[in-house]
């Protein structure tokens, strides 16, 4: 004799019950996807050629968020509205050579960026390192840095030392993109001396930490919030990022350090790739441009 419980199982579900169950499953699937995207794997599109040939324009990346410490959403999607967020502990800190996804901190002299956007670059120097570029060759702490496997230089001409670029960080340094530094990367807890000669290294960093313009130089002295300041304690770690396409990359040489709080995760795999120059309206031609050989390719 069948039990009441078995009889209930055999009763066919009504269309309404089936629809409600579908909605419930869809809801839980959406929650699971949101949790994965928030705390584990982020996605990122590559809009520029600054990392070619390591990463191509039109590549779509998986980004490992939990390795550097997952965070809750930092802004409302598709807007420039920032959100308060919390961050989980990191498994490890960014290392030299990592391909890092981070929020663009803003231009060299900007208090904050005009829009919230993610950049993809290679971490060249970590907190406490001394970086120098001599005739396009990067040196870290006096030793030649590791050369990425797909690095490229589009311009064979080297800008000589002493030929200054006005758009280089820091302002007034007299450096250029090919002969740069030496520059010490700020490390949390370091107490740095402030002088009128070196204040441009730290001016934007300090202003951003205060959230307003607080640094002034008057009569040969540095002032912060109207008070004389000859030292400043670095509040967090900073990093120096560069593109593998060295002569076509807007990177830390031009806009400065990346604060630790802006780092989102480590790019590790291409999950999709096609020709971004083909408009979406020409969908079948766009679909035909898919780069099958790049899908599931690890980036390093």
C-alpha positions as CSV (number, residue, x, y, z in Angstrom):
1,X,0.0,0.0,0.0
2,X,1.5,3.3,-1.0
3,X,2.0,5.9,1.6
4,X,0.5,9.4,1.6
5,X,4.0,10.8,1.0
6,X,4.4,8.8,-2.2
7,X,1.0,9.8,-3.4
8,X,1.9,13.5,-3.0
9,X,5.0,13.0,-5.1
10,X,2.9,11.4,-7.9
11,X,0.6,14.4,-8.1
12,X,1.3,16.4,-11.3
13,X,2.4,20.0,-10.7
14,X,0.2,22.7,-12.1
15,X,1.6,25.2,-14.7
16,X,1.6,27.8,-12.0
17,X,3.6,25.6,-9.7
18,X,6.1,24.8,-12.5
19,X,6.5,28.5,-13.3
20,X,7.1,29.4,-9.7
21,X,9.7,26.6,-9.4
22,X,11.4,27.9,-12.5
23,X,11.5,31.4,-11.0
24,X,12.9,30.1,-7.8
25,X,15.7,28.1,-9.6
26,X,16.4,31.2,-11.7
27,X,16.7,33.4,-8.6
28,X,19.1,31.0,-6.9
29,X,21.2,30.7,-10.1
30,X,21.4,34.5,-10.3
31,X,22.5,34.7,-6.7
32,X,25.2,32.1,-7.3
33,X,26.4,33.9,-10.4
34,X,26.5,37.2,-8.5
35,X,28.5,35.6,-5.6
36,X,31.0,34.1,-8.1
37,X,31.4,37.4,-9.9
38,X,31.7,39.3,-6.7
39,X,34.1,37.2,-4.8
40,X,35.8,34.7,-7.1
41,X,36.0,35.4,-10.9
42,X,35.5,38.8,-12.6
43,X,35.4,39.4,-16.3
44,X,37.2,42.1,-18.2
45,X,37.4,43.3,-21.8
46,X,40.6,44.6,-23.4
47,X,39.9,47.8,-25.3
48,X,43.4,49.0,-26.1
49,X,46.7,47.6,-27.4
50,X,48.9,48.4,-24.5
51,X,49.5,44.8,-23.6
52,X,50.0,43.4,-27.2
53,X,51.1,40.8,-28.0
54,X,50.5,39.3,-24.6
55,X,46.8,40.3,-24.8
56,X,45.1,41.5,-27.9
57,X,42.4,44.1,-28.4
58,X,39.1,42.2,-28.4
59,X,40.3,39.6,-25.8
60,X,37.9,38.9,-22.9
61,X,39.6,37.9,-19.7
62,X,38.8,35.9,-16.6
63,X,40.2,37.7,-13.6
64,X,41.1,36.0,-10.3
65,X,39.7,38.2,-7.6
66,X,40.2,36.2,-4.5
67,X,44.0,35.9,-4.9
68,X,44.5,39.6,-4.0
69,X,41.4,39.7,-1.7
70,X,37.9,39.7,-3.1
71,X,35.8,42.8,-2.5
72,X,32.1,43.6,-2.7
73,X,31.0,45.7,-5.7
74,X,33.0,49.0,-5.9
75,X,30.5,50.9,-8.1
76,X,27.1,50.7,-9.6
77,X,27.5,48.9,-13.0
78,X,27.6,51.2,-16.0
79,X,27.8,54.3,-13.9
80,X,30.5,56.4,-12.3
81,X,28.8,56.1,-8.9
82,X,31.3,54.6,-6.4
83,X,30.0,52.4,-3.6
84,X,31.5,51.8,-0.1
85,X,32.9,48.3,-0.2
86,X,34.6,45.7,2.0
87,X,37.6,43.5,1.1
88,X,38.5,40.0,2.2
89,X,42.0,39.1,3.2
90,X,44.4,38.3,0.3
91,X,45.9,34.9,-0.4
92,X,49.0,36.9,-1.5
93,X,50.0,40.3,-2.6
94,X,50.7,41.3,-6.2
95,X,54.2,40.3,-7.4
96,X,56.5,41.6,-10.1
97,X,55.5,40.2,-13.4
98,X,51.8,39.6,-12.5
99,X,49.2,40.8,-15.1
100,X,47.0,42.9,-12.9
101,X,43.5,44.4,-13.4
102,X,43.0,47.6,-11.4
103,X,40.8,50.6,-11.3
104,X,42.5,53.5,-13.1
105,X,43.6,55.9,-10.4
106,X,43.3,59.0,-12.6
107,X,45.7,61.3,-14.5
108,X,49.0,62.5,-13.1
109,X,47.5,65.7,-11.6
110,X,43.9,64.6,-11.1
111,X,42.3,64.2,-7.7
112,X,40.1,61.4,-9.1
113,X,39.4,59.9,-12.5
114,X,36.7,61.4,-14.7
115,X,35.2,57.9,-15.1
116,X,35.5,54.6,-13.3
117,X,37.3,52.1,-15.6
118,X,39.5,49.0,-15.2
119,X,43.0,48.8,-16.7
120,X,45.1,45.7,-17.5
121,X,48.9,46.1,-17.1
122,X,51.9,44.2,-15.9
123,X,53.2,44.9,-12.4
124,X,56.7,46.0,-12.9
125,X,57.7,47.2,-9.4
126,X,56.3,46.5,-5.9
127,X,56.4,48.6,-2.7
128,X,59.9,49.6,-1.7
129,X,61.5,48.8,-5.1
130,X,63.7,51.3,-6.8
131,X,62.8,51.5,-10.5
132,X,64.9,52.9,-13.3
133,X,64.6,52.7,-17.1
134,X,67.8,53.1,-19.1
135,X,67.4,53.2,-22.9
136,X,64.1,51.3,-22.7
137,X,65.5,48.6,-20.4
138,X,63.8,48.3,-17.0
139,X,66.0,47.9,-13.9
140,X,64.6,47.0,-10.5
141,X,66.9,47.6,-7.5
142,X,69.9,47.9,-9.8
143,X,69.2,44.6,-11.6
144,X,67.7,44.1,-15.1
145,X,64.1,43.2,-14.7
146,X,62.5,40.0,-16.2
147,X,61.6,40.5,-19.8
148,X,58.0,39.4,-20.6
149,X,57.8,36.8,-23.3
150,X,55.7,38.8,-25.7
151,X,57.2,42.3,-25.1
152,X,57.4,44.6,-28.1
153,X,58.8,48.0,-29.0
154,X,57.1,49.8,-31.9
155,X,59.5,52.7,-32.0
156,X,63.2,51.8,-32.7
157,X,64.3,55.3,-31.8
158,X,65.3,55.8,-28.1
159,X,64.5,59.2,-26.5
160,X,67.9,60.2,-25.0
161,X,68.4,60.9,-21.3
162,X,67.9,64.5,-20.5
163,X,65.2,65.0,-23.2
164,X,62.2,65.7,-21.0
165,X,58.6,64.9,-21.7
166,X,56.1,67.3,-20.2
167,X,53.5,64.6,-19.6
168,X,55.7,62.2,-17.7
169,X,55.2,61.4,-14.0
170,X,56.3,63.1,-11.8
171,X,55.7,66.6,-13.1
172,X,59.0,68.4,-13.8
173,X,61.2,65.3,-13.4
174,X,63.0,65.9,-16.6
175,X,62.5,62.2,-17.5
176,X,61.0,60.5,-20.5
177,X,59.4,57.2,-21.4
178,X,62.8,55.5,-22.4
179,X,65.0,57.0,-19.7
180,X,63.2,57.2,-16.4
181,X,64.0,57.4,-12.8
182,X,65.4,56.2,-10.4
183,X,62.1,56.3,-8.5
184,X,61.3,54.6,-5.2
185,X,57.9,53.0,-5.1
186,X,56.1,54.0,-1.9
187,X,55.6,51.4,0.8
188,X,53.1,51.4,3.6
189,X,54.6,52.8,6.8
190,X,57.5,54.5,5.1
191,X,58.2,58.0,6.4
192,X,59.3,60.1,3.4
193,X,61.0,63.5,3.5
194,X,59.1,66.2,1.7
195,X,61.0,69.0,-0.1
196,X,60.0,71.4,-2.9
197,X,62.3,69.4,-5.1
198,X,60.5,66.0,-4.6
199,X,57.0,67.1,-3.7
200,X,55.6,66.3,-7.2
201,X,56.3,62.6,-6.5
202,X,53.9,62.7,-3.6
203,X,51.6,65.6,-4.3
204,X,48.8,63.7,-6.0
205,X,49.2,60.7,-3.7
206,X,48.7,63.0,-0.6
207,X,45.8,65.0,-2.1
208,X,44.0,61.7,-3.0
209,X,44.4,60.4,0.5
210,X,42.9,63.6,1.9
211,X,40.2,63.6,-0.8
212,X,41.0,67.3,-1.6
213,X,43.8,69.6,-2.6
214,X,45.9,70.0,0.5
215,X,49.5,70.3,-0.7
216,X,51.0,73.7,-1.2
217,X,54.6,75.0,-1.7
218,X,55.3,78.5,-0.3
219,X,58.5,80.3,0.3
220,X,60.6,77.1,-0.2
221,X,58.5,75.0,2.2
222,X,55.9,72.3,1.8
223,X,52.5,72.7,3.5
224,X,49.7,70.1,4.1
225,X,46.4,71.6,5.1
226,X,48.1,74.9,5.8
227,X,50.7,73.4,8.2
228,X,54.4,73.0,7.5
229,X,55.3,69.4,6.6
230,X,58.7,68.0,6.1
231,X,57.7,64.3,6.3
232,X,54.8,62.2,5.3
233,X,53.9,58.6,6.4
234,X,52.8,56.5,3.5
235,X,49.3,55.1,4.4
236,X,49.2,52.1,2.0
237,X,51.3,50.1,-0.5
238,X,51.7,51.3,-4.1
239,X,52.7,49.6,-7.3
240,X,54.2,50.6,-10.7
241,X,52.4,49.2,-13.8
242,X,53.5,49.1,-17.4
243,X,52.1,47.6,-20.6
244,X,54.0,45.0,-22.6
245,X,53.6,47.1,-25.7
246,X,56.1,49.5,-24.2
247,X,55.9,52.3,-26.9
248,X,52.1,52.4,-27.0
249,X,51.0,52.2,-23.4
250,X,49.6,54.8,-21.1
251,X,50.9,53.5,-17.8
252,X,52.6,54.5,-14.5
253,X,55.3,56.4,-16.4
254,X,52.6,58.9,-17.3
255,X,50.1,58.9,-14.4
256,X,52.0,57.5,-11.5
257,X,51.5,54.9,-8.8
258,X,48.6,52.4,-8.4
259,X,47.4,52.3,-4.7
260,X,46.8,48.8,-3.3
261,X,43.1,49.6,-2.7
262,X,42.6,50.0,-6.5
263,X,43.8,46.5,-7.4
264,X,40.9,44.2,-8.5
265,X,42.6,40.9,-9.4
266,X,45.0,39.0,-11.6
267,X,44.2,38.3,-15.2
268,X,44.8,34.6,-15.9
269,X,42.8,33.3,-18.9
270,X,41.2,34.5,-22.2
271,X,37.6,33.1,-22.4
272,X,36.6,34.8,-25.7
273,X,38.3,36.8,-28.4
274,X,37.2,38.4,-31.7
275,X,37.8,41.4,-33.9
276,X,36.4,44.5,-32.1
277,X,36.6,46.6,-35.2
278,X,33.6,44.8,-36.7
279,X,30.4,46.5,-35.6
280,X,27.9,44.3,-33.6
281,X,25.3,45.1,-36.3
282,X,27.3,43.0,-38.7
283,X,26.9,40.1,-36.3
284,X,27.7,37.1,-38.6
285,X,30.9,38.7,-39.8
286,X,31.8,39.5,-36.2
287,X,31.1,35.9,-35.2
288,X,33.3,34.7,-38.1
289,X,36.2,36.8,-36.7
290,X,36.3,34.7,-33.5
291,X,40.0,33.8,-32.7
292,X,39.5,30.2,-31.7
293,X,43.2,29.7,-31.0
294,X,43.0,32.3,-28.2
295,X,40.0,30.9,-26.3
296,X,41.1,29.2,-23.0
297,X,44.6,30.6,-23.4
298,X,46.4,31.4,-20.2
299,X,48.1,34.8,-20.0
300,X,51.4,35.3,-18.3
